[in-house]
Amino acid sequence: MKQGQVLHITFHNPNTDEETAKYLTKLIAENIAEKIIQKQAIRQYAADSSLPSSPVSLTM
């Protein structure tokens, strides 16, 4: 596209405003939940990997 040209996009939504709001709310909630679960898994992995897998012996 050349500079100065404007692109107009129109979407047709056959759903009611209420249905659209419910769908978008569900979509956002699922996305947030997925991010929370991923961050929790990363924190758990970091916590688990910082612990030694076997007891460390300091005797010589």
Residue, then its C-alpha position, 0 to 999 in steps of 0.5 A: m500500500k502506498q503512503g497516504q492510502v487508507l484501507h477501510i475494513t468492514f465486519h458484519n457481526p450477525n450476533t446480538d450485542e449480548e452474544t458478542a459480549k459473552y463470547l469476548t468475555k469468555l475469550i479474554a478469560e480463557n487467555i488470561a487463565e492460560k497465561i496464569i497457568q503458564k507463568q505458574a508452571i515456569r515458576q514451579y519449574a524454576a523452583d524445582s530446578s534450583l533444588p538439587s536432584s540428589p542429596v549433596s555430600l560435603t565430606m571428603 
